[in-house]
């Protein structure tokens, strides 16, 4: 566990990690992670001028060190990944990896781009900056052309060239594309593709994926706290959940309960409305408002995304309080 008050790692304004270590195609150099447990998809804290507030990121990480997370995810949807420049993405990967290295917990970085070539390049750079695995979202701009053949080719090329394990990422609410079960079944056989984060919310789909990939070294992670317990029952091994940013200890408790064969249906129901506030209803702006409420740093979003109104903050607060999650300074 990291010590409170430790010195923040320094980082230069210009970071290029790609020269630190490059691997030959198809080699993961023996670096593996075992998926399972709760991973918070970290938000990117900004100053009022929209520069990255690394001191606030360090402050949040210091508090997260007290929670038994399985690891951390950066550059997911909650990190406002599409709004960051590549250099900023690499700065964050290096910063977080340096900060958490004493914990020996893995860092997963989102490296998905619209083209396969760009994804391969960014994956290499993120691995060089310390990412232990990459999470690759489905390319989506040319939706009509993103059929199974295109997806299988894309992910296979990325996994073949990546020096770290690859996790598939399906988030149809943002991309409009749900990676098909048939494609997942084929990709699960790749030795460097270790799992899937599924944010679609279809628990029967999760169960089907688990069943069809049995016998493979392939794990499924739930993409939301709103269906975390049902996803466990369907065969998932954990979750990358937005709500973990503010209720990480609660989600880790649910994971521990399930591992000990305790099914807490009431706790799952209590999570649904607060989770809705920071996902479907208010999105990342709502997530940052909730962080502020619970004593973390949320702060502003990067434009064109706007922060939520004062009225919305009250709605978000009420949803937590009504479900017995009382905001308090940490």
Protein Blocks (a to p, Z undefined) as FASTA:
>chain_A
ZZehiacddddfbdcfklmpccdehiaghpacdeedjdddddddddfkopacfklmmmmm
mmmmmpccfbdcehilknommmpcfklmmmmmmmmmmmmmmnopacdddfbdfbfklmmm
mmmmmmmnopabdcddddfklmmlmcfklmmmmmmmmmmmpcbdcdddddfklnopacdf
klmmmmmmpmkbgbdcdfkopaklmmmmmmmmgoiacddddfbfklmmmmmmnopabdcd
fklmmmmmmmmmmmmmmmnopacfklmmmmmmmmmmmmmmnmmmlmmmmmmmnopafbja
ddfbdcddfklmmmmmmmmmmnopacddZZ
